[in-house]
Amino acid sequence: MHPHLFPTITLFLIIVTIALIHCPTSLRADNENYLTCEAPFNCSSLVNLSYPFWTSNRPNYCGHPSFQLDCSSKVPQINITTMNYSVLEINNSSRTLRVARTDYLGKICPAALVNTTIDNNLFSYITSVDTNLTLYYDCPPPLATLPNLGFYQFNCSINSSTTFISYYALTSTFVSNGNLFGACNYWVNVPVLQSVFPTTATYDAVIAAIDSGFMLEWDANNSQCDTCLKAGGLCGSDPTTSTFACHCTNGTFASGCSTESTRSSRMREIIAGIAVAVLVAVCIIICYLRREQLSKEFIFRKTTRKNDENIKEYISNYGSLAPKQYSYSEIKKMTNSFIDKLGQGGYGGVYKGKLPDGKLVAVKVLSESKGNGEDFINEVASISRTSHVNIVTLLDWIYKDLEQGMDGRTCGVITEEGEETSRKMILVSLWCIQTNPIDRPSMNKVVEMLEGTLHSLQIPPKPFLFSPEVSHVDSSTTL
């Protein structure tokens, strides 16, 4: 790849990448509440949580005011009607959670005897999976018939000193035999799962059932939340009024997102997608056009190391008579970006060019080569100077005869007039083959020279001793 092309393409790709990453975010940047509440969060052992729950590290407008979680312990906790519960499981799809009373974890003799209560406006028991375990505290002496009725005794201590008799019921028989516990001072209902309800009257089985918790179903403005979600918003609350709020991409509303805002958001997403596609297409087109533009330069750069060595050897052999070398950019400027093609040569196209001094030249662009390039180098050498031994010898012989005033070695008898005509024709011919085009006479001048006297003609310079004038421009030494 061309060295100047790589940074250009790299910069363009970086811009496209930034656009791809930034466009989706910029579309939603209208509402900070939406951006803040969009990502789910983790709380202790629970992951991927969202509305209606929130924590102290998450704004309250992302959740419902009554669903704040405490993530400071190993198991998250929630407070319902001043009672703390350990949150063991949350299912957002069914909007249910499994909780256990923290004051009964690992024991059935809590410090305070408080009945289980919930906020019926927000939560409800799932009767198909929940049941009650009833505990009776501080009762009179035991009755022998209680175990047969489904009641079992256990002892609790108050302040680690006073012990009182208590019972727990494994069945619903206490409903019909509740009069037996009229003398008990306290009783507490602790919900448990039917699937783990103790089938044996052991102390550990009862504790395990309580620790497994029970199921609750929540209703945190569920119908309004469904409407909000269908409109593309996020459920939340108004931090000022604590009422339900729908966070949309273009603002926060009391219910769902407006149709106009939804259409606007979708339209912007479509426009962004089209813009990105256009950027990618433009990138491809630029790369293709740039590649075509530099294809001729790539041809020059495909020359092998062997050819480079041959060129260096050629330059050292021919010395000052070697042709002037130009860089590709200079040749491109001379030929006006190869716009005027004169024809097709043996090794490539021939283009019209103009040197910095205004001289018109023909520029041959190498597009194919045979072997290792020696044939091309030989052609350049033959064009750059008169190098054939026979031609050099012939010219040298003619100039010697002219300079020494010899008879031209004509065969047979020739008159003086014929001798003069012969010498004039030789002189005119030598003028016409001058290497420097400026020294060559025009046709009118040739006629004038032939019609004039021999003494008026000057002997031209030897062509093989003349090196073409080279304009002084800054140029590189290699193609």
N, C-alpha and C positions, 0 to 999 in steps of 0.2 A: 504494500500500500504506500502511496505517496506520503512523505513525511509531513507535508503541510495539510494533507487531507485528514489524517488521523485525529489531530486535535479538534478540527472542525466537526467531524462526525461525533467524536466523544462528547463535546460540549452540547451538541444537539440532542444526543441520547440522554444526557443528564437532565436537560430541560424537560424532555418528554417524560422521564421517570418522575421528576418532581411534580409535573402536572398530573400524572396518574395517581400519585399518592395524595396530592393536595386537593384534587377536585372533589372527591366524596366528602372530605371534612369541611370544605368551604361551603358546600351546599347546606350543611346542618349547623353552621356556626351562627345562625340567626338567633338561636335560643340556647343560652348557657345551661338552663335547667335540663334540657334534653340531652346535651352532651354529658353532663355530670351524672345523670341517672341511667344513661344507656347501658353502661357496662355492669354486669352482675358482680357480686362481692362474696367474699368468704367470711365465715364467722366460726372460729375455733375448728371443730371437726366437720362443720357443714360448709358445703361449697355451692357456687352458682346460685346465690340467693338474689331475690329482687323484690319488687312490691308484693305485699304491703310491708315487708320487713325493712328495717334500717338500723344503723348503729351510731354510736357517738362519733365515729370517723366518717359518717356518710350524712349528707344533709337530710333533715327531717322531711323536706318536701319530696324526697324520693320514695317515701313510704307513708304508712298510716300512723297517726299519732299514738295509737294504742299498741303498736306492734314493734316497739323498740327492743332490740336484742342486746344482752350483755355478753360480750365476747371475752371478758377478762379471765374466765376459768376454762378448764379443759372442755367442758360441755357448756354450750350456750344456754342462757337463761332468759326467761320472759316473765314479766309481772302481769298477772291477771287479777283484778280486784284485790290488790294489795297482797296477793299470795304469789310467791316465787315458784316457778316450775322449771325443771330442766327440759330443754328441747332436744329430744332424741332423734327426731326425724321430721323433715319438711318435704311435702310433695306439692309443688306449684301447680302441676297439671290438674290434680284433683282437689287442690286447695284444702289440704288436710295437714295436720301435724300431730306427732306423738309426743306427749309430755308426761313427766312424772313429778310428783310433789317433792321438793327438795328437803322438806322437814321430815319426810318419812324414808329417805334413801338410806338403806342399810339397817333400818330399825322400825319398830312399830310402837315405840314409846317416846314420842316427841316431847320437846320441852313445853310446848303449848298445844292444847287439844282444840283444834279449829276444824270445823267442817269444810269440806271441799265446796267451793263456790266458783262460778264462772260468770262472765258477762254474756247474758243470753242475747244481747243485741249484736254481738260480734262472733260468739262461739256457740256451738251446739254439740252435744254428745252424739256419737254414732252408735245408736242402740243395737245395730246388727253385730257390732264387734265389742262393745263395752258392757260391763256389768259392775255392780257395786260390791265391795267387800266392807261389811259393817263391823266396826270395832266398838265394844262396850267397855267403859272404864269405871273403876271404883264401884264395884258391885258387892252385894252381900255374899255370905258364904255360899260355896258351890252346891248345886243340886246334882244328885246322882244321875238324873235322867237327861241332863243337858246334852251330853255327847250323842245320844240317840236322836236328838232333835236337830243336830247339825251345828251345835255351839261348842266351842272348845276354849278351855281356860288358859290364860297366861298371866304373868305377874309383871307389874310395872312399878318402878321406884320413882318417888318424888324427891328431888334434891338429894338423891343417893342415900336417903335415910328411911323414908316412909314407903312401905310396900303395900299396894292394894291389888285386889283381885280384878281381872279383866277377862273379857271373852271376845272371840271373833266368830262370825257366822259364815259358814261355807255355802249355805243354801238360803232360799227365801223363806224358810220356815219361821224366821223371827217375826214375819208379818202376822202369822196366826198365833204366835206364842209371845208376842211382844209384852204381854202383861207380866211375864216372868222376870223382865228386866226393868220393871217400873222403879225398883229401888236403886238402879245404877245411876250414878250422878252425871256421867257423860257418855255420849255415843258419837261416833264419827263415821261417815261414809267416804271410803276411798275408792274411786273408780279404778278398775283394772281391766285388762283384756280377757275376753272369754277364753281365748286360745291358751292363756297361761294361768287361768284361774286354778288355785291349788286343789288337787284331788285328794291330797293326804293332809292330815291335820298336824303337820310339822311346822315348827317355828320358821325354819329356813325357807320352806315352800311359800309361806305367806309373804316373807320379805322379798323373795325373788319375784313374786307376782306384782307387788307394789313397785319395785324398782323397774319393771318392764314398762310401766306407764300405761296410758290409755290414749285413745284417739279423739281428736277434736276437728270439727270442720269450721272454717272461718268464712265470714261474709263481710268483707271490707269494701263495700260498694261494688260488689261483683258485677252487677248489670252495667253500671256506668263504666267500669274498667273494661268490660268486653267491648262496649261501643268505642271506647278510646283506642283499644288495640286494633280493632278492625279498620279504624281510620288512619292507622300508621303512627299513632302516638304512644306515649308511655304513661302508665298510671302513676299518680302521685297525689300530693295534697297541697293546699294553699297554706304556706307557713304563717299567714296572718290570721285566717279564719279557721284553719284546721279542717276545712271541708275538702271534698274530693276535687282534684284538678287533673287535667289531661295535658301533659307536656308534649307539644308538637314541635316540628322542626322550625316553625316560624313564630312560635309563641306558646304561652300557656293559657288554656281555656277551661271553662267550668265543666264542660262535658267532653265531647269528641272534637277532633280536629275539623275545621271547616272544609267543605268540598273544594273551595277555591284554593286554599293553602295546599291541600293534597295535590290538586292538579298542577299548581305552580311548582311544587317540589318535584313531581314526576317530570314536568317539562324541563326543569333545570337539569335533572339527571340525564334526560335524553340529549339535551344540548351538550352537556359535558361529555357524554359518550361519543357524540358526533365529532366534537372538537378534538378529542383524543385520537379518534380514527383518522381525522384529517392530518393531524400532526405526524402520525406514523406514516401515512401515505406520502406526505411531503418529504419526510426523511428518506423514504425509499427512492422517490423520484430524484432528489438531490444527489443521493449516492450514485444512482445510475447515470445521470447526466455528467457528474463529476468524473466518473469512471470513463465515459466515452471521451470526454474532453482531454483526459490525460493519457489516452491509449497510445498516442504517438510518442509521448515521452516515455511510456513504459517500454516501447520498442527499443529506444536507445539504451535503457537501463538493463535490457536483457543480454547485452553483450557479455560474453564470457571473459573470465580472467585471461584466457589464452589470447583472445582477440585484443585485449588491452595491452598485453605484452608485445603483440605484433605491431600495434600502432606506435608504441614507444620505440620499438626497434626501427620502424620506418622513419620516425622523426629524427632519430639519431643518425640514420644512414643518409638522409637527404638534407639534413642541416637547415640552412637558411632558405633553401629552395622549397621546403615543404609548405603546403598550403596553410593559410591562416585557419586556426581552429576557433570555433564559436560555441558558446553554450546554447542549450536548447531554448532558453528564454530569449536570447539574442536572435536566434534563427526565427523563432516564432514572431518576433517583432518585425524582422526584415520582410517576412512573407505575409504580414498582416493576418496572422493566425491561419496560414495555409489556405487562403481564400481563393487564390487565382492559380488553378492547376494548368500547367502548359501541356503536359502529356505524361506518358508512362515510360519510365526507363527500365533498364535491365534489372535493377535492384529495388525499384520502388517508384513512386510518383515524383514528377519534376514540377516545382512551383516557381512562380515569378517572385523575385525578391529585389529589394533595394538596399544597398549598403548605406551606412551612415553618411558617406560623402555624396550620396545621390546616384551612384552607379547602379545600373540594372544588372542583376545576375540571375542565373537559373540555379535553384536549390533542389538537389536530389535528396529525398528522404528515404533512408534505407528501411525497407519493410521485410526483406527476405535476403538470405545470404546462403551461399553454398560452401560446404566444407567448413573451414575455420576462419573464413573471412579474408584469406590471402588474395583471392581473385578481386575482391573489392578494393583492397589496398593497392594492388597493382594498377587497377583502373585509375584510382586517384593519383597515383604516382605519374602515370603516363599523361594525365591531363595537366598536372601541375608544372611539368617542365618537359622539354624535348630531351628524352633520355635514350632513344634508340641509337645504337652505335653507328649505323649506316647513315642516318640523317645527320648526326653530328659531324661525321667525316666529310659528307657531301658539302655541308655548309662551310666547313673549315677550308676545304679545297677551293671553293668559289671565292671566299674572302681573300685568300692568299693571292689568287690570280689577279683580283681587282686591285689590291693594294700594291702589287709589284709591277702592274702595268703589263702583264703578259698577254699573249694573243688569245687567251681563252681556250687554247688547245683545240682549235677547230680543225676539222678534217678537210683536206683538200685545199685548193686555192680559193681565196675569198677576197673580195675587193675591199678597199678602205671604207667605203660607205656601208658595206655589209657588216664589217667589223664594228663600226660605230653603232649601227642599229642593234647588233647583237649585245653589245655592252650596255646600251640603254635599256634593253628589255630585261637583262639580268638585274640591273640596278632597281628598276621599277618592281620587278618580281620580289626582290629582297625587301623592298619597302612594304610591299603588300602582305608579307608574312610576318611582320613584326609582332612580337609577343604582346607588347603594350598596344591596345586598340587605338590610343590617342596618336601614336606614331604612324598608323596606317593612313595612306592618302585616300581621298575620295575619288570617285570615278572621273570627275572633272579634272582633278589634279593629275590623275594618271594620264589622261589624254594630253594635258598640257606638258607633262614630263616627256612623253613620247614624241611630241611635236617639237620640243625645244632641243637645244644643243646638248651634247654629251658633257661639256664642261660645266653646264649649269646644274648638273645632278651631283648630289653628295652621296658618299658611300654610307649606307645605313649601319647602325650598331648591330653587332652579332646577336641574334635572338637568344642563343643558349647562355649568353653571359648576363642577360637581363632578368631581374627578379621583379615580378609584378608589384606595383606599389600597394601597400596595405594601409588602410585607414587606421589611425590610432584611436582605438576604443578599448575600454576595459572589458576583457573577456577572459574566460577560463581557458585552461590548456587542454581540456579534454571534453569530449561530447558526452 
